[in-house]
């Protein structure tokens, strides 16, 4: 029966090409617009590290000293050096890494290229195993390198290509400012979306959060030795006092260090929660912290949610695209209604010859589904076009965009479901045509 | 025109009429809000910076070796840049309107206000202190930027220094109005946390800050006689508008001759318009997207109206023939379909305007959009009425051409 209905549907579509084209275009445009934005949403709001995200946490204590009435009771997005260092050095989690970012001047003395400004991540040895960072050559540094302030660095695949043409550069030298460091590892291409370990301050960004989707830094160095080299170029989140110019960065009244911990079970997470609360209470007793009750331990995904990492423009575009799809569907409903009811005579004959209401309904729905399928193909092409257009834009996440198999399938499922929904009312109406009346007018 | 027959005929097409009405309503609500968002963003990207944008271009230079004397280097660089043919002025600056990188300081009209603001932990809370952006630059900055002093004078040569403890400042008109309402700003003191208050010696008209905030504080800015004193500096060049690309290339080459030990990032070698374009790049993309989707929505709705009207005309060919046979003129038929469209679209618009206000409330809660000005409502109603009438015109005219003889034929 399905084959026969399909044949009928094809004939009917061919009969009125303009109307068919209108419906197909309406579905294609609506699907294209919503799938383009949905794909962007899907890529931006996804889990940056699906295998690990459930075990990664972001502890925070509140070093703000003043009992300020305007204090929002939400700790700053990063920690001061002392708190972060204490928590890190306690090694109470399965793995832990401190993170701070900065920028500095970089040259490769053996390579004849102009100096460039590079982004550097200061972190500790657990960073690489904890975040499953893939290596192309060499590997990360060891815990003792953190202790001994080793002048070693891991570089990104991009930087390795730029400086060394992609060859194995382990053992070669980089000059950071005026210091020589030895390359001990080169990352394989690694592009978490968002660049989760640097996310902070989303709630102050007014929805302009596209920078969370930047590429990872080009240089990774042990936290201790990177401060020896680039304390002045390290990014500071905010300060609660104006720091004196000659204060060492470790002692500045500022927050600039993030701590990530890996806790492999719920029990460990609740233990760690207690540990940071105890730490804050102890520090309050020592007179260093004021807000001992203000500690949090968010999981990675909670932290991303809290920072509203998906840019508000992207969310707005998604809503707009779905409104567009809705209007396109309204249109299709109207046009299908017109099309089916125009065939009332034909349907009357089928019914008189013994077709049930269900059979007429099925026939109409097959026709609607076919329109959806053709519209889906158009929508898929338009989605590819839309993504290609966004890739041309100078946005941070441009290189991330692609249509994965899940979104490809979603395109067609959505097109067919949308057209069946649009076809439901017209098909129901068509199946209920008054038999006698139609036959009389023939 | 008699509406009764139209209404009673619509009663037989409840579902289709309802669909069309809803489509018009949703379109009306969305287009109304999208139009408002477009105008908000256009308002942003067309904000006047107050400087002579057409004549300006700039490039950054960063010395590779730390140490040395940045000021001496800047002076040498500027002398070389000024000697370039086509350059009418060159100054070293630390920031520019719409340049994004900004330093801002608390500024109060009196020491008491400053104390209050410090006690309240907020510069803006006391109402008397502001958080203006501060521009520093080498002598001649006002002239090179093409700023107009509405009051007072430019800085004297001996007022320039390197720190923030400057003796004098030139402030924007907006800042003057906020700090010293109803008073002559000239000679007033700015308390900014420095040991000595800063004296206002001049007022410039419009001056946008490097990084925009809410609309009320976009123009809060001060210019300090503060020489850039970092290894990294921006050189601002003034030349004929169409000569700027050549001047920029010549300037970069000349700077490398003066001292090759520097980085001149290619992405920051740009004209003022390019910098403005970079600053507003996301907004311009968004304007394009919003505009396309608004036009797309209107187009799709028009298609829907035409499609349905066509169907109705075909369905009623016989009735039209009968009406024509018993004396209705072509105009009567035309008017009938136009009237029918008007009724449906009007009903849609009424619902749509309510939806528009509702949607605006949602957007206000989630996207910090201001309240929709009410004049958008009649405008979008008019646009949809016009669209409906245009969309129905073709089918209605075809209906009017139906000859009376159709009535005598079998259907």
Interface residues (C-beta under 8 A of the other chain):
Chain A: X19 X22 X26 X29 X33 X66 X68 X70 X105 X114 X115 X116 X117 X177 X206 X207 X208 X210 X312 X313 X316 X317 X320 X321 X323 X324 X326 X327 X328 X330 X331 X333 X334 X335 X337 X338 X341 X342 X393 X394 X395 X425 X429 X441
Chain B: X15 X16 X19 X20 X22 X23 X26 X27 X30 X34 X62 X64 X66 X120 X121 X122 X263 X265 X281 X282 X285 X286 X289 X290 X293 X296 X297 X300 X301 X303 X304 X307 X308 X310 X311 X314 X315 X366 X367 X368 X411
